[in-house]
Amino acid sequence: RLKAFNPNTHLIENGANSELFSSVLGKTKTSDKPVFGFVGMLQECIDYNILESLAKAFPEAILRFVGRSLPGVDLSRFEKYPNVEFLGLKPQTELPDIIADFDVCLNVFADNELSRDVSPLKFYEYLATGKPVVSTAVPLQVNDFRDCIYISKTSAEFPEKCREALNEPADDPKKQLRLEAAKKCSWEARVQ
């Protein structure tokens, strides 16, 4: 859209510290429960209805949020779910230890104008961990990774995709594809 105003416009998407986040591969999970994890700012463009449906669909699992809540976001709806945890904002260097406990990484954006074009840092970091990723169909860039992640096209489908991801075999080729994709999305590759 911006090229209409200036043809010399280029998109450089976010990247990830692939080396830091791939260190998750050598870490051991400590929780005996399934953990669905979200890392990032808890802001208005996140689809909290989907996340609440996930808390309901998996009462035996933990839904873990890592990140700061931004002004205007009401998270009180999650108070009634004993399986929802908020860890708050954490330094990037601590994230691999936290994500090591995730069984499934969540990329959950509401379908709106802002969400279609964001380039979420967390998404590329998730890929570098090799862990299964379940995403909404927005931002649109996730479609470039449809061979290695689970994309939910509807809100109702999201818990189903999470179940698929949770049951992904350890030797599933998607894991290697995620790791390869992460290398192409590293900051080094972006700069190159």
N, C-alpha and C positions, 0 to 999 in steps of 0.2 A: 504493500500500500504506500509506503514512503517513497518508493522509486518513482511514483507518479510526480512527486515534488522535486526529487533530485535523483537522476539515474545512477549517480555514483554513491548509492546506499548499499551497505552490505551487512548481513547479520552474522555476528560471531556469537554462537551459543555459549552457554556456560560450559564449564569443564569440571573436572574433578581431580583431586589429589589421589590418583589411582593407587599409588604406592602405599599411602596411608590406609586407604579403605580396603585394599586387597589383603592387608594384614589380618582381617577378620577370618580368612581361610584357615589360619593356624590356631584359632581360638576355640575353646570348648563352651558349648551352651550350658548354662547353669540352672535354668528354669526347667522343671519337669512338665510344665504346661506349655501348650502351643502359645506363641507370642506373635501377634500382628503388630508391627511397629511403624510409627510415623515420625519422621524427623523433619523439622522445619518450623517456620513461624506459623503460629495458629492465627490466620488472618481471614478476612471475609471471603476470599476466593476459594477457600476449602469447602468441600461438600460435607457438612456435619451430619446431614440426614443419612448419607451412606455410612458414615462411621458409626452412627447410632444403630443402624440396622445390623452392622457387623457385631457390635456389642451384644445385641439381642440374639443373633443367629448362633453365636459361639459363647455361651455362658461358661463353658469349661476352659476357655482360652483367656489370655490377657490381651487387652488392647492398650498399647503403651505409646504415649505421646512424649516426644522430646522436642522442646522448643518453647519459646515465649509466646504468650497470648497478647495479641495487639489490641489496642483500644477499639471498642465497638463489637468485640467478639464475646458472645455469651456462651460459656461452656457449662452452665449449671445443669443442662439436660443430662449430663453424664454422671451427676452425683448419685443417681439411683442405681448405677451399675457398679457392683463391687469388683468387676473384672476390668475396670478402666483405671489406668494409672497415668498421672502427669508428673514427669520428671523435671520439668522446667528447662531452662536454657542451660546447655552444657558446652564446654570448650570443644572445639573440633577434635583435638587430640584424644578426648575421652570417648568420642562417638564409636570408634571401632569396637571397644569393649562392650558398649551398650548394644550395638547392632549385632554383635556375636550371639546375643540371646534371641534375636528375632528369628522366627521361622519364615515369615513373609514380610516384605517391605511394602509399604503402602504409599501410593502417589494418587491423591484423591482431590481433584479440583472440580468445582462447580462449573457447569457449562455456561460460561458467560464471555463477554468480549475480552476482558482482561486475561482470563484463563487460557483462551485459545492460543495466545502468543507468548506466554511466559516461558522461560527456559529454566526450569527448577533445578537448582544445584543438587538437591537431594537425590533426584532421579539418577544422575550420573554417578553419584557416590554409591547409591544402591547397586548399580550395575557392577561396580568395582568389587563389591563384596562377594559376588557370585550367587547371592541368595535370590530366591524367587521374588519377583516384583509383580504386584497387581496394581494396575492403573486404570483410571477413567480414560475415556477416549480423548480427553483434553488434558494437557496442551497437545496441539496437533502433532508436535515432534515425536510423541510416543509411538505413532504409527510406523516410524522408521525402524522401530525395534520389535515389531510384532512377532518376529520369529523366535524371540528369546524371553518375552515377558507375557503376562496375562492381561489382556485389555477387556475391560467391561464396557459394553456399549450402552447399557442401561443401569439404573440404580438397582433394580431388582436382580440383575445378573451379578452384581459385585460380590455378594457372599459366596455364590457358586464358584466364581473365578478364584476366590480366596481358598475355597476347599480344594480346588484343583491344584493350586500352588502349594498348599500345605501337604498334599499327597505326592508332590513331585519326587520321583526317585532320586537318590543321591547321585546316580550316574547318568542322569538325564543330560542329553547333549545341549539343552538350553543353558545349562550352567556355564559351559565353556564358551558358548556364544555371547553370554553376558560379559564374561571376562574379556573377551576379544573386543567387544563393542566398547567397553570401558577404556581400553587402551587407546582406541581411536578418539575417545572423548576426554582424554587426559588434558591437563593444561598445556603440557609439552606439545601434544599433537595439535591443539587449538592454535598455539603460537606459531607452529610450523606452517 
